[in-house]
Amino acid sequence: MNIKIFTKESIAGAIYLCKRCFGAHSGYKNNCRVLLYHSVGESDCRNDTMGLSVSEDVFYMQMKYLRDNKFFLMSLPELVDRIKNNVLFPDKSIAITFDDGYRSILTKAFPILKSFGFSATAFINVYFTEKRVAGDFYWERWDTLSWDEVAELHKDGLLIGSHALSHRRLGELSIKELEHEISISRDRIESRIKERIDAFSYPHGSFNKTVKDVLRRNKFTSSCASIQGCVSLKSDIFALRRTEITSFDNTSSKFQKKLLGCYDWLRCRGFNAQGQRN
C-alpha cells in the first residue's frame, strides 16, 4: 500500500470511528447519497487498476446491506423533484446510478436490483453502445449494451440517461462541440427507447458553467457529477454529487464507510478509486 492510499484509508478510518462513537445516524439525515457504479462482474485489480468492476457477489452483498438496514431507495427523478420542491429526504436515502452502459448491467446488476425491488439509472454513452470507441483504455474494451438491450432494460423499468456522445471531457470542448455531444446523444438514445430522457452524467466528471448551460438549452433537467459527497436540498441539480463504489469496497465495513461519508473529504474531481489523481 503506497503512502497516498495509506493516508486516505487512515483518515477514512478515523472518521468512521468518530461517526460510530458519536452517532453514525447523522451521516444519513437530511440528504441522499447517490451511488455510482460502472460494471458488475469479474474483478481483477491487477488489470482493473481503477476498480471499475465490482464483483457480482460483492454487488449482491451491498444491495442486501441496503435492504437489511432499511435504506430508502429512490429514483433519480424523485431526488430531483424533492430538490426543486424543497421536500425533505427520508433518513438513509439512496439512489443508484451506472455510468457508460456496460452489458453487465443487463447480465449481472439488473437481475440483482430487481430481486430487491430497487430502481436505478443507467447513463448510456452512444459511442460505447455503437462500438465506436478506440479501445485505448482497458475499460473501453469491455462488452457494452446494444441498442436493443438498452431498450429492453428501459422497458423492464431501468431509467436511462445520457453519458454524452463520444466520452470526451466536456469541460475542454467548444460550444459547438458541446452542442454536438449533448444534442446528438439525446436524439440517438430517445430514438431507441421511444421516450424522453432528462438526466445526464458527465464523462470523466468534466464540466463547467458552459456545459451546464448547454444542457439546459437541450432541455435536460439534471446532471450527475463525479464529486464525492451527498445531495442536499441546496444542491445544484446540474452538479449532483455521487459516491463511487469500486472493487476496493469489497467488505460490508468498507461499504458502510462510503455510505457514512467517510471519504467525502475527497471532494475534488480527478481522484480515482485508489485516491490517486487520474
C-alpha positions in Angstrom: 0.0 0.0 0.0 1.5 3.3 -1.0 1.6 6.4 1.2 -1.4 8.1 -0.6 -3.6 5.1 -0.2 -2.5 4.6 3.4 -3.2 8.3 4.3 -6.6 8.1 2.6 -7.7 4.9 4.4 -6.3 6.2 7.7 -8.3 9.4 7.5 -11.4 7.5 6.4 -10.9 5.0 9.3 -10.7 7.8 11.9 -13.8 9.5 10.6 -15.6 6.1 10.7 -14.7 5.6 14.3 -15.9 9.0 15.2 -19.2 8.5 13.5 -19.7 5.1 15.2 -18.9 6.6 18.6 -20.8 9.8 18.3 -23.8 9.0 16.2 -23.5 7.3 12.9 -27.1 8.2 12.1 -26.1 11.8 11.5 -24.5 10.7 8.2 -27.8 9.5 6.9 -30.0 12.5 7.7 -31.3 15.4 5.5 -29.5 14.1 2.4 -29.5 11.5 -0.3 -26.4 9.6 -1.3 -26.2 8.8 -5.0 -24.1 5.7 -5.6 -22.0 5.5 -8.8 -21.2 2.1 -10.3 -19.6 1.2 -13.7 -19.5 -2.5 -14.2 -20.6 -5.6 -12.2 -18.7 -8.8 -12.9 -15.3 -10.3 -12.6 -13.0 -8.1 -10.6 -9.2 -8.3 -11.2 -7.4 -5.4 -9.6 -4.2 -6.3 -11.5 -5.9 -5.4 -14.7 -8.8 -3.2 -13.4 -6.4 -0.7 -11.7 -9.2 1.8 -11.1 -11.5 -0.8 -9.6 -14.4 0.0 -12.0 -15.8 -3.6 -12.0 -17.5 -4.7 -8.7 -17.8 -8.5 -8.5 -21.3 -9.9 -8.7 -21.1 -11.4 -5.1 -20.0 -8.0 -3.7 -22.8 -6.2 -5.5 -25.3 -8.6 -4.1 -23.9 -8.1 -0.6 -24.1 -4.4 -1.0 -27.7 -4.4 -2.2 -28.6 -6.8 0.6 -26.9 -4.5 3.1 -29.1 -1.6 1.9 -32.3 -3.7 2.2 -31.4 -5.3 5.6 -30.5 -1.9 7.0 -33.7 -0.3 5.8 -32.3 2.3 3.4 -34.8 4.3 1.4 -34.2 3.7 -2.3 -35.4 6.5 -4.5 -35.2 7.2 -8.2 -33.1 10.0 -9.7 -36.2 11.8 -10.9 -37.7 11.7 -7.4 -34.5 13.0 -6.0 -34.5 16.0 -8.4 -38.2 16.7 -7.7 -37.5 16.8 -4.0 -34.8 19.4 -4.5 -37.0 21.5 -6.8 -39.9 21.4 -4.4 -37.8 21.6 -1.2 -39.2 18.3 0.1 -37.0 16.7 2.8 -35.3 13.4 2.1 -36.3 10.5 4.2 -33.5 9.2 6.5 -31.0 6.9 4.9 -32.0 7.9 1.3 -30.0 6.3 -1.5 -30.1 6.4 -5.3 -28.2 4.1 -7.6 -26.6 5.0 -10.9 -24.4 3.3 -13.5 -22.1 5.1 -16.0 -21.0 4.1 -19.5 -23.5 1.4 -20.3 -21.7 -1.9 -19.9 -23.5 -5.1 -20.7 -23.0 -6.4 -17.2 -25.9 -4.1 -16.2 -28.2 -6.5 -18.1 -26.5 -9.8 -17.2 -25.4 -9.2 -13.6 -26.6 -6.0 -12.0 -30.2 -5.6 -13.1 -31.4 -9.1 -12.0 -30.0 -8.4 -8.5 -31.6 -5.0 -8.4 -35.0 -6.5 -9.4 -34.7 -9.2 -6.8 -34.5 -6.5 -4.1 -37.1 -4.3 -5.8 -34.6 -1.5 -6.4 -34.6 1.1 -9.1 -31.5 2.6 -10.9 -30.5 5.0 -13.7 -28.0 3.9 -16.4 -26.2 6.7 -18.2 -25.5 5.5 -21.8 -22.6 6.6 -23.9 -23.6 6.4 -27.5 -20.2 5.6 -28.9 -19.8 2.8 -26.3 -23.1 1.4 -27.3 -22.3 1.6 -31.0 -18.8 0.1 -30.5 -17.1 3.2 -31.9 -14.5 3.8 -29.2 -10.8 3.5 -29.9 -10.1 0.9 -27.2 -7.0 2.7 -25.9 -8.0 2.1 -22.3 -8.8 -1.2 -20.7 -12.3 -0.1 -19.7 -13.1 0.8 -23.3 -12.6 -2.8 -24.3 -15.3 -4.2 -22.0 -18.5 -5.5 -23.5 -21.3 -2.9 -23.7 -25.0 -2.9 -24.1 -26.5 -3.0 -27.6 -29.3 -0.6 -28.5 -31.8 -3.4 -28.4 -30.6 -4.3 -24.9 -30.9 -0.7 -23.7 -34.5 -0.6 -25.0 -35.2 -3.9 -23.3 -33.8 -2.7 -19.9 -35.8 0.5 -20.2 -39.0 -1.4 -21.0 -38.3 -3.5 -17.9 -38.0 -0.5 -15.6 -34.4 0.7 -15.7 -34.2 4.5 -16.1 -32.0 5.7 -18.9 -29.9 8.9 -19.2 -27.2 10.3 -21.4 -23.4 10.0 -20.8 -22.7 12.1 -23.9 -21.8 11.0 -27.5 -18.2 10.1 -27.5 -17.0 10.2 -23.9 -14.8 13.2 -24.3 -14.0 15.6 -21.5 -16.8 18.1 -22.0 -15.2 20.9 -19.9 -12.5 21.1 -22.6 -14.8 21.5 -25.6 -16.1 24.4 -27.6 -19.8 25.4 -27.5 -20.2 23.9 -31.0 -18.6 20.6 -29.9 -20.7 20.6 -26.8 -23.9 21.1 -28.7 -23.0 18.1 -30.9 -22.0 15.9 -28.0 -25.1 16.6 -26.0 -27.9 17.1 -28.5 -26.9 14.1 -30.7 -26.6 11.8 -27.7 -30.1 12.8 -26.6 -31.5 12.2 -30.1 -29.9 8.8 -30.5 -31.0 7.5 -27.1 -34.5 8.8 -27.3 -35.0 7.3 -30.8 -34.1 3.9 -29.4 -36.1 3.9 -26.2 -39.0 5.8 -27.6 -39.2 8.1 -24.6 -37.8 11.5 -23.5 -34.7 11.5 -21.3 -34.0 14.2 -18.8 -30.8 13.2 -16.9 -27.2 13.5 -17.9 -23.9 12.3 -16.4 -20.5 14.0 -17.2 -17.9 11.7 -18.8 -14.7 11.8 -16.7 -16.6 14.1 -14.3 -15.6 17.0 -16.5 -17.9 20.0 -16.7 -18.1 23.8 -16.2 -20.7 26.5 -16.4 -20.8 26.4 -20.2 -21.5 22.7 -20.2 -24.4 23.2 -17.7 -25.8 26.0 -19.9 -25.8 23.8 -23.0 -27.5 21.0 -21.1 -30.3 23.4 -20.0 -30.7 24.6 -23.6 -31.1 21.0 -24.6 -33.9 20.5 -22.1 -32.0 18.3 -19.6 -33.3 18.8 -16.1 -30.3 17.4 -14.1 -26.8 16.0 -14.3 -24.6 13.8 -12.1 -21.0 14.7 -11.4 -18.2 12.6 -10.0 -17.6 14.7 -6.9 -17.6 12.9 -3.6 -20.4 13.8 -1.2 -24.2 13.7 -0.6 -27.0 15.5 -2.3 -29.0 18.0 -0.1 -31.9 20.3 -0.8 -29.5 23.0 -1.6 -27.6 21.0 -4.2 -27.0 22.2 -7.7 -29.2 19.8 -9.8 -26.6 20.1 -12.6 -23.8 19.0 -10.3 -25.2 16.2 -8.2 -22.6 14.7 -6.0 -22.1 10.9 -6.1 -20.2 8.3 -4.2 -18.3 5.9 -6.4 -18.4 2.3 -5.4 -15.4 0.3 -6.6 -14.0 -3.2 -6.4 -11.9 -2.0 -3.4 -15.1 -1.6 -1.4 -15.4 -5.3 -1.1 -16.5 -5.7 2.6 -19.5 -4.5 4.4 -17.4 -2.2 6.6 -15.8 -0.5 3.6 -19.2 -0.1 2.0 -20.6 1.3 5.2 -17.7 3.9 5.3 -18.8 5.0 1.8 -22.4 5.3 2.9 -21.5 7.2 6.0 -19.4 9.7 4.0 -16.0 8.8 5.4 -14.5 9.7 2.0 -16.5 12.9 1.4 -13.4 15.0 2.2 -12.1 13.8 -1.2 -14.2 16.4 -3.0 -12.0 17.4 -5.9 -12.5 15.8 -9.3 -9.8 13.6 -10.7 -9.3 11.1 -7.8 -9.5 7.5 -8.9 -10.6 4.6 -6.7 -7.3 4.4 -5.0 -7.1 8.0 -4.1 -4.6 8.9 -6.8 -5.1 11.6 -9.4 -6.1 10.4 -12.9 
